[in-house]
Amino acid sequence: MKIACTGLLVLAVALPSLAKNFGSINVAGVGDVYVIGPDWAAGNIQMNGNGFTLRGGGRVYFASSASDGFDPNVYWQTPLMDKHFAYTIDLSNVGCHCNAA
Protein backbone atom coordinates (compact mmCIF):
# COMPACT_ATOMS: atom_id res chain seq x y z
CA MET A 1 0.00 0.00 0.00
CA LYS A 2 2.86 2.36 0.85
CA ILE A 3 4.46 1.73 -2.55
CA ALA A 4 1.19 2.43 -4.38
CA CYS A 5 0.68 5.73 -2.51
CA THR A 6 4.27 6.77 -3.17
CA GLY A 7 3.86 5.88 -6.86
CA LEU A 8 0.68 7.94 -7.15
CA LEU A 9 2.37 10.90 -5.47
CA VAL A 10 5.34 10.73 -7.85
CA LEU A 11 2.97 10.45 -10.82
CA ALA A 12 0.88 13.42 -9.65
CA VAL A 13 4.02 15.56 -9.33
CA ALA A 14 5.46 14.43 -12.68
CA LEU A 15 2.32 14.76 -14.84
CA PRO A 16 2.28 18.57 -15.08
CA SER A 17 5.80 18.47 -16.53
CA LEU A 18 4.88 16.06 -19.34
CA ALA A 19 3.87 18.96 -21.60
CA LYS A 20 5.96 21.10 -23.90
CA ASN A 21 5.51 24.61 -25.25
CA PHE A 22 6.20 24.43 -28.99
CA GLY A 23 5.87 28.15 -29.74
CA SER A 24 3.12 30.63 -30.47
CA ILE A 25 0.81 31.81 -33.22
CA ASN A 26 -0.60 35.31 -33.50
CA VAL A 27 -4.40 35.45 -33.50
CA ALA A 28 -5.78 38.70 -34.94
CA GLY A 29 -7.39 40.82 -32.26
CA VAL A 30 -6.04 38.60 -29.47
CA GLY A 31 -2.25 38.44 -29.72
CA ASP A 32 -0.01 35.47 -29.07
CA VAL A 33 -1.62 32.12 -28.36
CA TYR A 34 0.76 29.34 -27.38
CA VAL A 35 0.80 25.83 -28.82
CA ILE A 36 1.40 23.17 -26.18
CA GLY A 37 1.22 19.41 -26.30
CA PRO A 38 2.60 16.23 -24.79
CA ASP A 39 6.39 16.20 -24.74
CA TRP A 40 6.43 12.76 -26.39
CA ALA A 41 4.80 14.33 -29.49
CA ALA A 42 7.62 16.84 -30.04
CA GLY A 43 8.85 15.05 -33.17
CA ASN A 44 5.39 15.35 -34.76
CA ILE A 45 4.87 19.10 -34.28
CA GLN A 46 6.68 21.73 -36.32
CA MET A 47 6.14 25.46 -35.91
CA ASN A 48 6.38 27.38 -39.20
CA GLY A 49 5.69 31.07 -39.56
CA ASN A 50 2.37 31.94 -37.96
CA GLY A 51 1.19 28.33 -37.93
CA PHE A 52 2.20 24.78 -37.22
CA THR A 53 2.27 21.37 -38.85
CA LEU A 54 1.05 18.33 -36.95
CA ARG A 55 2.32 15.09 -38.45
CA GLY A 56 0.20 12.36 -36.85
CA GLY A 57 0.78 10.69 -33.55
CA GLY A 58 0.23 13.79 -31.48
CA ARG A 59 -2.16 16.46 -30.36
CA VAL A 60 -1.90 20.11 -29.46
CA TYR A 61 -3.76 22.55 -27.26
CA PHE A 62 -3.92 26.34 -27.31
CA ALA A 63 -2.63 28.03 -24.16
CA SER A 64 -2.82 31.59 -22.86
CA SER A 65 0.73 31.54 -21.50
CA ALA A 66 4.04 29.96 -22.47
CA SER A 67 4.04 26.97 -20.15
CA ASP A 68 5.79 23.62 -20.10
CA GLY A 69 3.04 21.89 -18.18
CA PHE A 70 -0.63 20.96 -18.21
CA ASP A 71 -1.76 23.45 -15.58
CA PRO A 72 -5.58 23.60 -15.66
CA ASN A 73 -5.41 27.42 -15.89
CA VAL A 74 -3.10 27.51 -18.92
CA TYR A 75 -5.65 26.61 -21.62
CA TRP A 76 -6.68 29.45 -23.91
CA GLN A 77 -10.27 30.47 -23.36
CA THR A 78 -11.70 33.07 -25.67
CA PRO A 79 -15.17 34.53 -25.74
CA LEU A 80 -16.64 33.69 -29.14
CA MET A 81 -19.99 35.42 -28.67
CA ASP A 82 -20.67 37.29 -31.96
CA LYS A 83 -17.17 36.30 -33.21
CA HIS A 84 -15.64 33.40 -35.10
CA PHE A 85 -12.37 31.52 -35.10
CA ALA A 86 -11.30 30.25 -38.52
CA TYR A 87 -8.38 28.08 -39.57
CA THR A 88 -7.20 26.06 -42.54
CA ILE A 89 -6.40 22.36 -42.46
CA ASP A 90 -4.41 20.71 -45.24
CA LEU A 91 -5.34 17.02 -45.48
CA SER A 92 -3.70 16.46 -48.85
CA ASN A 93 -1.00 14.21 -47.35
CA VAL A 94 -3.34 12.01 -45.32
CA GLY A 95 -3.33 8.51 -46.70
CA CYS A 96 -6.35 6.32 -47.32
CA HIS A 97 -7.90 4.62 -44.31
CA CYS A 98 -6.23 7.09 -41.93
CA ASN A 99 -8.27 8.70 -39.18
CA ALA A 100 -7.40 12.39 -39.54
CA ALA A 101 -10.09 13.62 -37.15
Phi and psi restraints in degrees (value plus and minus 20) as a CYANA .aco file:
   2 LYS   PHI     -82.2   -42.2
   2 LYS   PSI     -60.5   -20.5
   3 ILE   PHI     -85.7   -45.7
   3 ILE   PSI     -61.2   -21.2
   4 ALA   PHI     -84.0   -44.0
   4 ALA   PSI     -63.0   -23.0
   5 CYS   PHI     -85.1   -45.1
   5 CYS   PSI     -61.8   -21.8
   6 THR   PHI     -83.6   -43.6
   6 THR   PSI     -61.9   -21.9
   7 GLY   PHI     -82.1   -42.1
   7 GLY   PSI     -63.0   -23.0
   8 LEU   PHI     -84.6   -44.6
   8 LEU   PSI     -58.8   -18.8
   9 LEU   PHI     -84.6   -44.6
   9 LEU   PSI     -64.8   -24.8
  10 VAL   PHI     -82.4   -42.4
  10 VAL   PSI     -62.7   -22.7
  11 LEU   PHI     -83.6   -43.6
  11 LEU   PSI     -62.4   -22.4
  12 ALA   PHI     -84.0   -44.0
  12 ALA   PSI     -55.7   -15.7
  13 VAL   PHI     -94.8   -54.8
  13 VAL   PSI     -55.9   -15.9
  14 ALA   PHI     -99.5   -59.5
  14 ALA   PSI     -51.6   -11.6
  15 LEU   PHI     -75.9   -35.9
  15 LEU   PSI     -64.1   -24.1
  16 PRO   PHI     -79.7   -39.7
  16 PRO   PSI     -43.5    -3.5
  17 SER   PHI    -110.7   -70.7
  17 SER   PSI     -15.8    24.2
  18 LEU   PHI    -106.6   -66.6
  18 LEU   PSI      -4.8    35.2
  19 ALA   PHI    -134.0   -94.0
  19 ALA   PSI     137.8   177.8
  20 LYS   PHI    -154.0  -114.0
  20 LYS   PSI     120.2   160.2
  21 ASN   PHI    -108.8   -68.8
  21 ASN   PSI      98.8   138.8
  22 PHE   PHI    -112.4   -72.4
  22 PHE   PSI     -35.3     4.7
  23 GLY   PHI     122.0   162.0
  23 GLY   PSI    -183.2  -143.2
  24 SER   PHI    -156.6  -116.6
  24 SER   PSI     139.5   179.5
  25 ILE   PHI    -142.4  -102.4
  25 ILE   PSI     133.2   173.2
  26 ASN   PHI    -119.7   -79.7
  26 ASN   PSI     100.2   140.2
  27 VAL   PHI    -120.9   -80.9
  27 VAL   PSI     102.5   142.5
  28 ALA   PHI     -74.4   -34.4
  28 ALA   PSI     111.3   151.3
  29 GLY   PHI      61.5   101.5
  29 GLY   PSI     -25.3    14.7
  30 VAL   PHI    -140.9  -100.9
  30 VAL   PSI     -65.7   -25.7
  31 GLY   PHI      90.3   130.3
  31 GLY   PSI    -173.5  -133.5
  32 ASP   PHI     -94.0   -54.0
  32 ASP   PSI     113.1   153.1
  33 VAL   PHI    -143.1  -103.1
  33 VAL   PSI     110.7   150.7
  34 TYR   PHI    -112.1   -72.1
  34 TYR   PSI     125.4   165.4
  35 VAL   PHI    -123.9   -83.9
  35 VAL   PSI      95.3   135.3
  36 ILE   PHI    -143.0  -103.0
  36 ILE   PSI     138.3   178.3
  37 GLY   PHI    -186.9  -146.9
  37 GLY   PSI     158.4   198.4
  38 PRO   PHI     -82.8   -42.8
  38 PRO   PSI     120.8   160.8
  39 ASP   PHI     -84.6   -44.6
  39 ASP   PSI     -45.8    -5.8
  40 TRP   PHI     -90.7   -50.7
  40 TRP   PSI     -33.8     6.2
  41 ALA   PHI    -114.5   -74.5
  41 ALA   PSI     -13.0    27.0
  42 ALA   PHI     -75.6   -35.6
  42 ALA   PSI     -55.3   -15.3
  43 GLY   PHI     -91.8   -51.8
  43 GLY   PSI     -33.0     7.0
  44 ASN   PHI    -122.1   -82.1
  44 ASN   PSI     -22.5    17.5
  45 ILE   PHI    -140.6  -100.6
  45 ILE   PSI     106.2   146.2
  46 GLN   PHI    -148.3  -108.3
  46 GLN   PSI     103.4   143.4
  47 MET   PHI    -103.3   -63.3
  47 MET   PSI     115.0   155.0
  48 ASN   PHI    -167.0  -127.0
  48 ASN   PSI      95.5   135.5
  49 GLY   PHI      41.2    81.2
  49 GLY   PSI    -150.9  -110.9
  50 ASN   PHI    -119.5   -79.5
  50 ASN   PSI      22.7    62.7
  51 GLY   PHI    -181.2  -141.2
  51 GLY   PSI    -189.8  -149.8
  52 PHE   PHI    -171.6  -131.6
  52 PHE   PSI     138.9   178.9
  53 THR   PHI    -137.1   -97.1
  53 THR   PSI     109.5   149.5
  54 LEU   PHI    -132.4   -92.4
  54 LEU   PSI      95.8   135.8
  55 ARG   PHI    -125.5   -85.5
  55 ARG   PSI      54.9    94.9
  56 GLY   PHI      28.8    68.8
  56 GLY   PSI     140.9   180.9
  57 GLY   PHI      49.7    89.7
  57 GLY   PSI       0.9    40.9
  58 GLY   PHI    -177.7  -137.7
  58 GLY   PSI     158.0   198.0
  59 ARG   PHI    -169.9  -129.9
  59 ARG   PSI     137.9   177.9
  60 VAL   PHI    -152.7  -112.7
  60 VAL   PSI     139.8   179.8
  61 TYR   PHI    -152.9  -112.9
  61 TYR   PSI     132.4   172.4
  62 PHE   PHI    -113.0   -73.0
  62 PHE   PSI     115.0   155.0
  63 ALA   PHI    -144.7  -104.7
  63 ALA   PSI     133.3   173.3
  64 SER   PHI    -108.5   -68.5
  64 SER   PSI     -31.0     9.0
  65 SER   PHI    -161.2  -121.2
  65 SER   PSI     137.5   177.5
  66 ALA   PHI     -97.1   -57.1
  66 ALA   PSI      80.1   120.1
  67 SER   PHI    -151.4  -111.4
  67 SER   PSI     120.5   160.5
  68 ASP   PHI    -122.0   -82.0
  68 ASP   PSI      47.7    87.7
  69 GLY   PHI     158.9   198.9
  69 GLY   PSI     138.9   178.9
  70 PHE   PHI    -118.1   -78.1
  70 PHE   PSI      39.9    79.9
  71 ASP   PHI     -89.9   -49.9
  71 ASP   PSI     112.5   152.5
  72 PRO   PHI     -79.5   -39.5
  72 PRO   PSI     -40.0     0.0
  73 ASN   PHI    -113.0   -73.0
  73 ASN   PSI     -19.6    20.4
  74 VAL   PHI    -105.5   -65.5
  74 VAL   PSI     -41.6    -1.6
  75 TYR   PHI     -85.8   -45.8
  75 TYR   PSI     118.0   158.0
  76 TRP   PHI     -91.7   -51.7
  76 TRP   PSI     104.4   144.4
  77 GLN   PHI    -141.6  -101.6
  77 GLN   PSI     103.7   143.7
  78 THR   PHI    -147.8  -107.8
  78 THR   PSI     117.5   157.5
  79 PRO   PHI     -94.1   -54.1
  79 PRO   PSI     101.3   141.3
  80 LEU   PHI    -124.5   -84.5
  80 LEU   PSI     -11.6    28.4
  81 MET   PHI     -79.8   -39.8
  81 MET   PSI     101.3   141.3
  82 ASP   PHI      43.4    83.4
  82 ASP   PSI       2.7    42.7
  83 LYS   PHI    -154.3  -114.3
  83 LYS   PSI     154.3   194.3
  84 HIS   PHI    -162.5  -122.5
  84 HIS   PSI     138.4   178.4
  85 PHE   PHI    -145.3  -105.3
  85 PHE   PSI      95.5   135.5
  86 ALA   PHI    -137.0   -97.0
  86 ALA   PSI     128.1   168.1
  87 TYR   PHI    -172.3  -132.3
  87 TYR   PSI     144.8   184.8
  88 THR   PHI    -135.8   -95.8
  88 THR   PSI     115.1   155.1
  89 ILE   PHI    -139.7   -99.7
  89 ILE   PSI     107.3   147.3
  90 ASP   PHI    -120.6   -80.6
  90 ASP   PSI      88.7   128.7
  91 LEU   PHI    -123.9   -83.9
  91 LEU   PSI      -4.0    36.0
  92 SER   PHI     -85.0   -45.0
  92 SER   PSI     -43.2    -3.2
  93 ASN   PHI    -119.5   -79.5
  93 ASN   PSI     -12.9    27.1
  94 VAL   PHI    -102.1   -62.1
  94 VAL   PSI     104.9   144.9
  95 GLY   PHI     -95.2   -55.2
  95 GLY   PSI     148.5   188.5
  96 CYS   PHI     -82.7   -42.7
  96 CYS   PSI     129.7   169.7
  97 HIS   PHI      42.3    82.3
  97 HIS   PSI       3.2    43.2
  98 CYS   PHI    -125.2   -85.2
  98 CYS   PSI     112.8   152.8
  99 ASN   PHI    -101.8   -61.8
  99 ASN   PSI      84.6   124.6
 100 ALA   PHI    -120.9   -80.9
 100 ALA   PSI      -5.0    35.0
